[in-house]
Amino acid sequence: MDELDSAIVEALQNDASLQNKDLAARLGIAASTCLERVRRLHRRDVLRGYHAEVNLAAIGRAVQALVAVTVRPLRRAGIDAFQDELARLPEVMSIFVLAGGDDFLVHVGLPTIEDLHAFLIDRLSARQEVVGFRTSIIFRHLRKATLPVLAEGSVSPAQASADG
């Protein structure tokens, strides 16, 4: 990725609704060049889609939690099946499959603490493969809207000064 590709990615992360002509004008390039660059970024799987940021409380997810889950037995088929079944639950927002002490980290969003408790007891602990879980309520969540492109082997300025 060159500097122009990085600038396109950054601009679209900040505002995915930008029309091609506006994006091109912002970057100081021809609209045809911009369109071809964006198409190439899609073909290379750099850009995967466009998303709307949603007020979670407005859609019934005022209470969020991260649930660290341990399952047994640890076999690929069981892990894949558990992940697929979790993904179908409407309360589940994202799933991370982990190495280490926990097998999964599940991000859930529900209307109330009582609903969270019911989810944990009725949906999660009732599953025979779940041998344990720990729940952390999320008070605040900061999601970086723009992620800079990092070159392989690159070191951030903070790391460079700490190492130097």
N, C-alpha and C positions, 0 to 999 in steps of 0.2 A: 504494500500500500504506500502510495506517495502522499505528499502533503495535501494535494487536492482531494484525494479519496478520504483522508482523515478529516478534512474540513467538511466534506459532505456528510460523513457519518456523524460528526459532532452537531452540525446544524439540524439534521433530521432527528437526532436524539432530543434536542431542545424543543423542536416543533415538528412532529411527524406529519402535520397537516399542510406543510408548505407545498405550494404548487411549484412545478418545475421551473416556470419562468421567474418566480420569486426567489427560489433557491439559487438559480443561475445569477440573478442580479445581485444577490447578497454576496456571492463568491466572486463576482466580476468575470464571469465566463459566459460563453454563448449557451443558449438554451439547449441546442443540439448536443453540445459537448457534455453538458450537465446530465441530460437524459441518458446518453450512452454510458456515462460513468455510473449513474445510479443503477442502470440495467446490469452492468458488469458486476457491481457490488452484490446485486441479488443473485446472479449466476454463480458467483464465488461463495455464496452463503454467508457473506458478511452482514448483509441486511436480510433479515428473516421475515419481517412483517412490521406492521404499524399498530400501535396500541393506544387506547384512550386511558388516561389516568382517572380513576373512579374514587369518589368519596365512599370509603368502605362503610361508615356508619349509615350513610343514606341507603345502602343496599342490604342492611341487616347484619353487618359484621362489625359492630361497635367494639366487641371484645375479641382480641386476637391473642393467640398463644403459640408457643413453640413446644412441641411435644417430642421428647427424645424417647424412642421406642427400641426395645430389645426383643428380638424374635428368635425362636428355635423351632425346628432345626434350621441351621444356616446352610441351605442348599439353593443353588441358582433358581430352580423352578419355584421354590417357596418364596424366595425374595421377590422374584418377578411377579408372581401371583398376588402377593401381599401389596406390592406397589400398585399394580393395576386396580385392585379392589379399593385401595385408599383413594386413588385418583377419581373414582366414580362417586365418592361421597361428596355431597354438595358443600359440606363445611370445610373441606380440605382446599387450601389455596395453593400450596406447593409442597413438594416432597423431595427430600435429599436422601440418597442412599449413601451411607457413611462407612468408613473404616475406623476402627477404634472401639471404644467401650459401648457405644450405641450403634444400632444398625440403621436407624432411620431418624431423620429430623423432619417433623411434619408441622407445617404452618397452617393453623386453622383460624377461621373467623366465624363468630356466632353473635347472635343478638345480645345475650346476657351471660353472666357468670353461671347462672343455673343451667342454661343451655350448654355451656362448656362442660359443666360437671356431668350432665346427662350424656353428652357425646363420649366423654372419657369412660364412663361406667357402662353405658349401654352399647356403644359402638366399638370401642377400642378394647377395653379389658375383657369383654365377652368373647373375644377371638382367641381360639385355642393356641395359636402360634405366638401370641404376645405373652412374654414372660415377665415384662416389667416396662414401666414408663415413668418419666419425670416431666412435669409440666411447668413452664415458665410463662407467666402472663406478660404480654407486651404492653408497656405503658406508652412508648413512642417508637415510631419506626421512621428512620431517615433513609430514603432511597436516593442514591445519586442519580439524577436525571441524565447526566452526561458522563460517559466513561471514555477517557482518552485512549487512543490507540497506543499500545505498548509494543515496542519492537522486542523481538526475542533477545534475551540477554541484557535488556536495558535495566538501568538502575535509576530509581527515583532520586531527585535532588536530596531528599531527606536521608535516604540510605547512603548516598555518597558522602554527605557531611558526617554521618554517624560512623561510617567506616574509615573516614580519612582522618 
